[in-house]
Amino acid sequence: MNDLSARLSEAEYELRDRKDVIKLTRDRIEEAKKEIQVLEAEKARHTFASVLIDGDCMLVCPLSTIIDPP
């Protein structure tokens, strides 16, 4: 009986540890998602155009195509 009780107690500790790991992982994922949203919003605010002049005419090229080509 003591052996079964000890095994049950050990299984409960392992289950609790696994639940803690899962919760920690979910919390990290949520935090990463929030950080991505903040960075995407920041990136969207900093949209502007850069102008290249080649002598004969003026070409307009969005900076986002230079940094992050399609």
C-alpha positions in Angstrom: 0.0 0.0 0.0 2.8 2.4 0.9 4.5 1.6 -2.5 1.3 2.5 -4.4 0.9 5.7 -2.4 4.5 6.7 -3.1 4.1 6.0 -6.8 0.8 8.0 -6.9 2.5 10.9 -5.2 5.4 10.8 -7.6 3.0 10.7 -10.6 1.2 13.7 -9.2 4.4 15.7 -8.9 5.4 14.8 -12.4 2.0 15.9 -13.7 2.2 19.2 -11.8 5.7 19.7 -13.3 4.5 19.1 -16.8 1.5 21.4 -16.3 4.0 24.1 -15.1 6.1 23.6 -18.2 3.1 23.8 -20.5 1.9 27.0 -18.8 5.3 28.6 -19.0 5.5 27.7 -22.7 2.1 29.2 -23.4 3.0 32.3 -21.5 6.2 32.7 -23.6 4.2 32.2 -26.8 1.7 34.9 -25.8 4.4 37.3 -24.9 6.1 36.7 -28.2 2.9 37.3 -30.1 2.4 40.6 -28.3 5.9 41.6 -29.1 5.4 40.7 -32.8 2.2 42.9 -32.8 4.1 45.8 -31.3 7.0 45.5 -33.8 4.6 45.2 -36.8 2.7 48.3 -35.6 6.0 50.2 -35.2 7.1 49.1 -38.7 3.8 50.3 -40.2 4.3 53.7 -38.6 7.7 54.2 -40.2 6.7 53.9 -43.8 8.2 56.5 -46.0 9.7 56.9 -49.5 13.2 57.4 -50.5 14.0 59.2 -53.7 16.7 58.3 -56.2 17.7 60.9 -58.8 19.5 59.6 -61.9 20.1 62.8 -63.7 17.4 62.7 -66.4 14.4 62.0 -64.3 13.3 61.4 -60.7 12.5 57.8 -59.6 10.5 57.2 -56.5 11.1 53.9 -54.7 9.4 53.0 -51.4 12.0 52.2 -48.8 10.1 49.0 -47.8 10.9 47.5 -51.3 14.6 48.1 -50.7 14.6 46.7 -47.1 12.1 43.9 -47.6 11.7 43.2 -51.3 8.5 41.4 -52.5 
